[in-house]
Structures are given as structure tokens and as C-alpha cells.
Amino acid sequence: MSSTSVTSSSDIFSILQSATTPPTQVSIPPGSKFANVDPTQWQGTWTAKDSNGKPVTLKILNVSGYRATVRFQSADGGLQVGRVYINTNNIFRIGDSQMQLTSAGKMTINTVITDPTTGSQSMETDYATLQSGS
């Protein structure tokens, strides 16, 4: 009987540990293919307003091949900085956000927002415009 209670205890701890471990964030969309991109289409400062009217800023620098350095700041997500991979669908991800170049100087930013109280998730879509090229 004691071995059953030990197994049950270890199962409980295993469940608790997996419940408190954050899910891994996939930074590259599944099935992505990569090719060099035109840096002039990407580099610069992009701005938008979120659903609450707060500013969203995205700075894309050092575009080389299909890689770029990104500085993304929003009211919900705070500041995120990283090196990203731009796929052939003109999409990249950073944190809980996915950016897609939709036309020259226009970008869609989709961000998963998680309510800290309920844990429910919703998608916010913001529309960014290129303000200045680098």
C-alpha cells in the first residue's frame, strides 16, 4: 500500500510541476521556408495602436538574408528583443506575437493576450505602418 501512495504522491507532484511550467513558445511557424528578403521592405520603425489606444512600437534592424533584429514594445507584452527568422510568407514571431508584412509599409501584428485572472486567451490584431526606414 505504501508503494501505491508513493506513486500517487509522485504523480501529484508531476502534475503540479507540469501545470506550473510555461508552455514552450515556437518561434518559427510550422512548415516555414526561408529565402533572403529585401531589407528596405522591413527595416525601420513601425507604429500602431492597440485595442485600448496604447502605442505599439516595432523596430526592425540589421536585416540580413532572412534574419533580423527586432525590438517590440507594447502595453500588454512589455519590451521584447530578439533575433527573428522571416519566412517566405513574410511572417516572423517574437514572444506571443506574430508579425506579417501585408504590403509595402503595412504590417499586421497578431498577439495572444492571456487574462491573468481567468487564464482565458484572446487574439488582438493591430495594424502597423512603417514610419521611417533605417
MINULUM-201553 format. One record per residue: residue number from 1; chain; x, z, y of N, C-alpha, C in turn. Coordinates in steps of 0.1 Angstrom, whole numbers, always signed. Last residue first. Example, Ala and Ser with C-alpha at 12.3 -4.5 7.8 and 13.67 -1.06 7.14 Angstrom:
BEGIN
REC  seq  mol   n_c1   n_c3   n_c2  ca_c1  ca_c3  ca_c2   c_c1   c_c3   c_c2
REC    2    A   +128    +71    -22   +137    +71    -11   +129    +79     +0
REC    1    A   +132    +78    -57   +123    +78    -45   +132    +78    -33
This chain:
BEGIN
REC  seq  mol   n_c1   n_c3   n_c2  ca_c1  ca_c3  ca_c2   c_c1   c_c3   c_c2
REC  134    A   +155   -419   +525   +169   -413   +526   +179   -424   +525
REC  133    A   +125   -424   +543   +134   -427   +533   +148   -421   +535
REC  132    A    +96   -405   +551   +110   -410   +555   +118   -413   +543
REC  131    A    +71   -403   +540    +73   -401   +554    +86   -407   +559
REC  130    A    +49   -414   +516    +64   -414   +519    +65   -413   +534
REC  129    A    +22   -393   +507    +27   -405   +514    +42   -403   +517
REC  128    A     +2   -382   +480    +13   -381   +489    +17   -394   +495
REC  127    A    -26   -366   +470    -21   -379   +473    -11   -379   +484
REC  126    A    -34   -345   +442    -30   -346   +456    -24   -360   +458
REC  125    A    -54   -328   +420    -48   -341   +423    -46   -342   +438
REC  124    A    -55   -303   +396    -56   -306   +411    -48   -319   +413
REC  123    A    -72   -291   +369    -63   -301   +374    -66   -303   +389
REC  122    A    -72   -257   +355    -79   -269   +362    -68   -278   +367
REC  121    A    -77   -231   +331    -69   -241   +338    -77   -252   +344
REC  120    A    -80   -196   +328    -86   -209   +327    -78   -219   +336
REC  119    A    -72   -170   +331    -64   -179   +322    -69   -193   +322
REC  118    A    -83   -152   +348    -91   -156   +336    -83   -165   +326
REC  117    A    -62   -146   +366    -72   -135   +361    -79   -140   +348
REC  116    A    -48   -168   +373    -41   -157   +367    -50   -146   +361
REC  115    A    -56   -201   +365    -61   -189   +371    -55   -176   +365
REC  114    A    -34   -227   +368    -39   -217   +359    -43   -204   +367
REC  113    A    -34   -261   +374    -34   -248   +381    -41   -238   +370
REC  112    A    -14   -288   +371    -23   -279   +363    -22   -266   +370
REC  111    A    -14   -316   +393     -8   -303   +389    -19   -295   +382
REC  110    A     -4   -348   +402    -14   -340   +394     -7   -327   +389
REC  109    A     +0   -368   +428     +6   -356   +422     -5   -349   +415
REC  108    A     +7   -402   +435     -3   -392   +431     +4   -381   +424
REC  107    A    +19   -420   +463    +22   -413   +451    +10   -403   +448
REC  106    A    +31   -446   +483    +20   -438   +479    +23   -432   +465
REC  105    A    +52   -465   +489    +49   -454   +499    +37   -445   +495
REC  104    A    +37   -490   +470    +48   -487   +480    +44   -476   +489
REC  103    A    +18   -472   +445    +21   -484   +453    +32   -480   +463
REC  102    A    +21   -450   +429     +9   -459   +427    +11   -472   +434
REC  101    A    +41   -429   +411    +42   -439   +422    +30   -449   +419
REC  100    A    +32   -398   +400    +32   -412   +397    +32   -420   +410
REC   99    A    +41   -366   +387    +40   -375   +398    +40   -389   +394
REC   98    A    +29   -336   +375    +33   -349   +371    +30   -358   +383
REC   97    A    +36   -301   +371    +31   -312   +379    +37   -326   +374
REC   96    A    +47   -278   +363    +33   -281   +358    +27   -293   +365
REC   95    A    +80   -290   +364    +71   -278   +362    +58   -282   +356
REC   94    A    +77   -324   +368    +85   -312   +372    +76   -300   +371
REC   93    A    +79   -358   +357    +73   -344   +357    +83   -334   +362
REC   92    A    +71   -392   +366    +80   -381   +362    +73   -368   +363
REC   91    A    +64   -427   +364    +59   -413   +362    +71   -404   +360
REC   90    A    +64   -455   +361    +67   -448   +374    +62   -434   +374
REC   89    A    +65   -463   +336    +52   -463   +342    +52   -456   +355
REC   88    A    +91   -460   +328    +87   -473   +332    +73   -474   +337
REC   87    A   +100   -427   +342    +98   -437   +331    +93   -450   +337
REC   86    A   +125   -408   +355   +114   -416   +359   +112   -427   +348
REC   85    A   +135   -375   +351   +137   -389   +345   +124   -396   +348
REC   84    A   +151   -351   +373   +140   -357   +366   +143   -371   +360
REC   83    A   +164   -321   +381   +168   -335   +379   +157   -340   +370
REC   82    A   +149   -298   +404   +154   -302   +392   +157   -317   +392
REC   81    A   +130   -271   +418   +141   -281   +420   +146   -285   +406
REC   80    A   +103   -257   +434   +108   -261   +421   +119   -272   +424
REC   79    A    +85   -232   +450    +96   -242   +451   +101   -244   +437
REC   78    A    +50   -229   +444    +62   -224   +450    +72   -235   +450
REC   77    A    +25   -236   +434    +37   -236   +425    +50   -231   +431
REC   76    A     +7   -234   +455     +4   -228   +442    +16   -227   +433
REC   75    A    +20   -246   +477    +15   -232   +479    +12   -226   +465
REC   74    A    +50   -264   +468    +35   -263   +471    +31   -248   +472
REC   73    A    +77   -285   +466    +72   -273   +471    +57   -274   +474
REC   72    A   +104   -299   +450    +90   -299   +451    +85   -286   +455
REC   71    A   +130   -320   +448   +127   -306   +454   +112   -307   +457
REC   70    A   +149   -338   +424   +136   -335   +431   +135   -321   +436
REC   69    A   +170   -364   +417   +170   -350   +420   +157   -348   +428
REC   68    A   +166   -388   +390   +166   -384   +405   +166   -369   +406
REC   67    A   +171   -417   +369   +172   -403   +372   +172   -400   +387
REC   66    A   +175   -443   +363   +161   -438   +362   +160   -423   +364
REC   65    A   +198   -451   +385   +193   -455   +373   +178   -451   +372
REC   64    A   +195   -426   +408   +205   -434   +401   +200   -438   +388
REC   63    A   +187   -409   +437   +181   -418   +426   +192   -427   +421
REC   62    A   +192   -388   +455   +201   -392   +445   +195   -400   +434
REC   61    A   +159   -373   +460   +172   -376   +464   +180   -382   +452
REC   60    A   +128   -365   +472   +135   -372   +461   +148   -377   +466
REC   59    A   +107   -339   +479   +119   -346   +484   +126   -352   +472
REC   58    A    +75   -331   +488    +83   -335   +477    +95   -343   +483
REC   57    A    +51   -307   +497    +63   -315   +501    +71   -318   +489
REC   56    A    +20   -298   +509    +28   -301   +496    +39   -310   +501
REC   55    A     +2   -275   +529    +11   -286   +527    +18   -286   +513
REC   54    A    -34   -269   +523    -20   -264   +525    -10   -275   +522
REC   53    A    -60   -275   +518    -54   -279   +531    -40   -275   +533
REC   52    A    -68   -269   +493    -70   -259   +503    -65   -263   +517
REC   51    A    -58   -291   +478    -73   -289   +480    -77   -279   +490
REC   50    A    -29   -300   +498    -36   -296   +485    -51   -295   +488
REC   49    A    -15   -328   +513    -22   -316   +515    -29   -313   +502
REC   48    A    +18   -343   +514     +4   -343   +510     -2   -330   +514
REC   47    A    +48   -362   +516    +40   -351   +520    +25   -354   +516
REC   46    A    +82   -369   +508    +68   -372   +505    +60   -360   +510
REC   45    A   +112   -382   +518   +103   -370   +519    +89   -375   +518
REC   44    A   +133   -401   +495   +128   -397   +508   +119   -385   +507
REC   43    A   +132   -427   +470   +140   -417   +478   +133   -414   +492
REC   42    A   +115   -448   +459   +114   -434   +455   +120   -424   +465
REC   41    A   +121   -473   +466   +107   -470   +464   +105   -455   +462
REC   40    A   +149   -473   +467   +142   -474   +480   +127   -471   +479
REC   39    A   +157   -474   +440   +158   -462   +448   +150   -462   +461
REC   38    A   +141   -489   +415   +145   -492   +428   +146   -479   +437
REC   37    A   +152   -479   +382   +142   -480   +393   +149   -484   +406
REC   36    A   +161   -488   +349   +165   -485   +363   +154   -488   +372
REC   35    A   +139   -474   +324   +147   -485   +329   +151   -482   +343
REC   34    A   +125   -459   +295   +132   -458   +308   +139   -471   +311
REC   33    A    +94   -447   +281   +106   -457   +280   +112   -457   +294
REC   32    A    +76   -422   +264    +82   -427   +276    +94   -437   +273
REC   31    A    +63   -408   +244    +64   -422   +243    +70   -429   +255
REC   30    A    +52   -381   +264    +55   -386   +251    +54   -402   +252
REC   29    A    +70   -373   +295    +58   -377   +288    +61   -384   +274
REC   28    A    +93   -347   +297    +92   -362   +296    +79   -365   +288
REC   27    A    +91   -320   +297    +94   -327   +310    +94   -342   +309
REC   26    A    +69   -297   +285    +75   -310   +282    +78   -317   +295
REC   25    A    +74   -264   +284    +69   -274   +292    +77   -287   +289
REC   24    A    +63   -241   +259    +74   -249   +265    +68   -260   +273
REC   23    A    +43   -212   +268    +45   -225   +261    +56   -233   +268
REC   22    A    +57   -179   +269    +51   -190   +276    +53   -203   +268
REC   21    A    +48   -153   +248    +58   -163   +250    +52   -175   +257
REC   20    A    +27   -137   +242    +34   -134   +255    +45   -144   +257
REC   19    A    +19   -145   +217     +9   -145   +228    +16   -143   +241
REC   18    A    +41   -141   +201    +37   -155   +204    +27   -156   +215
REC   17    A    +40   -112   +201    +51   -119   +207    +48   -134   +210
REC   16    A    +16   -107   +188    +18   -103   +201    +29   -110   +208
REC   15    A    +22   -119   +163    +11   -124   +171    +12   -120   +185
REC   14    A    +42   -102   +155    +45   -116   +156    +34   -123   +164
REC   13    A    +29    -77   +154    +40    -79   +163    +43    -94   +165
REC   12    A    +11    -84   +133     +6    -80   +146    +17    -82   +156
REC   11    A    +29    -88   +112    +20    -98   +116    +15    -96   +130
REC   10    A    +40    -62   +109    +49    -73   +114    +41    -85   +118
REC    9    A    +17    -48   +101    +24    -45   +113    +33    -56   +118
REC    8    A    +12    -61    +77     +2    -62    +87     +9    -58   +101
REC    7    A    +36    -54    +63    +33    -68    +65    +23    -70    +77
REC    6    A    +32    -26    +63    +44    -32    +69    +41    -46    +73
REC    5    A     +8    -25    +47     +8    -20    +61    +20    -25    +69
REC    4    A    +18    -34    +23     +8    -41    +30     +7    -38    +44
REC    3    A    +37    -15    +17    +42    -28    +19    +31    -37    +26
REC    2    A    +20     +7    +12    +29     +7    +24    +34     -7    +27
REC    1    A     +8     +0    -12     +0     +0     +0     +9     +0    +13
